[in-house]
Amino acid sequence: MSQPLRGIIPPLVSPLRDRDSLDVAGLERLVEHLIQGGVSGLFVLGTTGEGPSLSYRLRRELVERACKQAAGRVPVLVGITDTAFTESVNLARFSADAGATHVVLAPPYYFPAAPPEMLEYVQDLVSEMPLPLFLYNMPGLTKVSFEIDLVRRALDMPGVCGVKDSSCDMIYFHRLLEVARQREDWSVLVGPEELTAEAVLLGGHGGINGGANLHPKLYVEMYQAAAAQDLKRTRELHAQVMQLAGAIYTVGRHKSAIIKGIKCGLSLLGICEDHMAEPFHRFRDAEREIIRERLVTLGLLR
């Protein structure tokens, strides 16, 4: 934990063959696709990976196989968010044994905890962690934020190594950066890819961006340009990221369309299957054809 994690760390989709079986060959191809694209790490069982919707057995298989395929070439982060404290601890320990390097925790998402309760929860959990832990601020899905005061208190917890913020609140993000400057080993990573260039230009350490599953090299180059403060190149690459997000994430009518679009695109690229964890289902033929056309326009598919 002497150096903060930096760069693009894609939240892997979870390649599925059906509701409870993994597309093993697809996962292997996906991991190679991302590492060859220059990413700085892999995040397994995040939002894009439909982590909370997978069985505990399948989560463990996915972690084990992803770590084996990565083979130490890049850090592997594992989402351990759960409504049960013990299950989060169990998955963290399993992940450490499998070869993961970090774990990622969003607030429990059923009973909303008050700030003092959330602080005690984090303190208790960190004491049980075998790996460095990222706090994952995702209030849109969990109903609870990691408030800045809690993040500030987390500076004194040696087991916490940073924050992933998916709040889309840039004022909050500025406050995170102020806090993180007090610890040289902390990373502040942003979730929404539409904000990643801006976040890195402001001093953020990188992005955990779903679209990087499809086009990792683009996101890596955008990060590198922003980290180098190359404003002209950053604007050019940011525009391409916005084009990809606008093309792929707007097919379909529901919030699940983002993950469906990424998975459908990966299927069309021949990387992995695109089954979704229920209650969701993959795109039907009409939406699939739209994604195909847009991948062609983006230059990702002939």
Secondary structure, 3 states (H helix, E strand, C coil): CCCCCCEECCECCCCEEECCEECHHHHHHHHHHHHHCCCCCEEECCCCCCHHHCCHHHHHHHHHHHHHHHCCCCCEEEECCCCCHHHHHHHHHHHHHHCCCEEEECCCCCCCCCHHHHHHHHHHHHCCCCCCEEEEECHHHHCCCCCHHHHHHHCCCCCEEEEEECCCCHHHHHHHHHHHCCCCCCEEEECCHHHHHHHHHCCCCEECCHHHHCCHHHHHHHHHHHHCCCHHHHHHHHHHHHHHHHHHCCCCCCCCHHHHHHHHHHHHCCCCCCCCCCCCCCCCHHHHHHHHHHHHHCCCCC
